[in-house]
Amino acid sequence: MTWRVTVQMPSTRSYRCHYHPKDRDGYPTPCDSGVLPFVQIRARDAESAQRIAHQITGCSISSVERLEAAAA
């Protein structure tokens, strides 16, 4: 008897996470331009992307948006 096992890895998507930067004392600093900096993350879902972005930046995350693949 032969068994075939197929393992599907959860697909990852690209997310852009905007964050509030901090000053040297650790307090949130306003952006002069009004545009928040961002990091791009590959994750399973938006919640995972938000957690990873917070771990990377150490800042509070303002928004998370999924980046869609461009249509050909």
C-alpha positions as CSV (number, residue, x, y, z in Angstrom):
1,M,0.0,0.0,0.0
2,T,1.4,3.4,-1.0
3,W,0.4,6.6,0.8
4,R,0.8,10.0,-0.7
5,V,0.8,13.0,1.6
6,T,0.5,16.5,0.2
7,V,1.6,19.3,2.5
8,Q,0.4,22.7,1.6
9,M,2.3,25.6,3.0
10,P,0.2,28.6,3.9
11,S,0.6,31.1,1.2
12,T,2.1,34.4,2.1
13,R,1.1,37.8,0.8
14,S,2.8,41.2,0.8
15,Y,1.6,43.8,3.3
16,R,2.6,47.4,3.8
17,C,2.6,48.5,7.4
18,H,2.7,52.2,8.3
19,Y,4.1,53.0,11.7
20,H,4.5,56.0,14.0
21,P,8.2,56.7,14.4
22,K,9.7,57.5,17.8
23,D,12.1,60.2,18.9
24,R,15.3,59.4,20.8
25,D,13.5,59.3,24.1
26,G,11.0,56.7,22.8
27,Y,8.0,59.1,22.4
28,P,6.0,59.1,19.2
29,T,7.1,62.0,16.9
30,P,4.8,63.7,14.4
31,C,5.7,63.5,10.7
32,D,6.4,66.9,9.1
33,S,5.3,65.7,5.7
34,G,2.1,64.0,7.0
35,V,3.2,60.7,5.4
36,L,4.0,57.9,7.8
37,P,7.0,55.7,7.1
38,F,6.3,52.0,6.3
39,V,7.9,48.6,6.1
40,Q,6.8,45.9,3.7
41,I,6.3,42.4,5.1
42,R,5.4,39.0,3.7
43,A,3.0,37.2,6.0
44,R,0.1,34.8,6.1
45,D,-2.4,37.5,7.1
46,A,-2.7,41.2,8.1
47,E,-2.6,40.4,11.8
48,S,0.7,38.5,11.4
49,A,2.1,41.3,9.3
50,Q,1.2,43.8,12.0
51,R,2.9,41.7,14.7
52,I,6.1,41.3,12.6
53,A,6.2,45.0,11.7
54,H,5.9,45.9,15.4
55,Q,8.7,43.5,16.3
56,I,10.9,45.0,13.5
57,T,10.3,48.7,14.1
58,G,9.4,48.7,17.8
59,C,6.8,51.3,17.0
60,S,3.0,51.3,17.0
61,I,1.5,50.3,13.7
62,S,-1.0,52.8,12.2
63,S,-2.3,50.7,9.3
64,V,-1.8,47.5,7.4
65,E,-2.7,47.1,3.8
66,R,-2.4,44.1,1.5
67,L,-0.5,44.7,-1.7
68,E,-2.2,43.0,-4.7
69,A,-0.3,41.6,-7.6
70,A,-0.5,43.8,-10.7
71,A,-2.7,42.4,-13.4
72,A,-0.9,41.6,-16.6
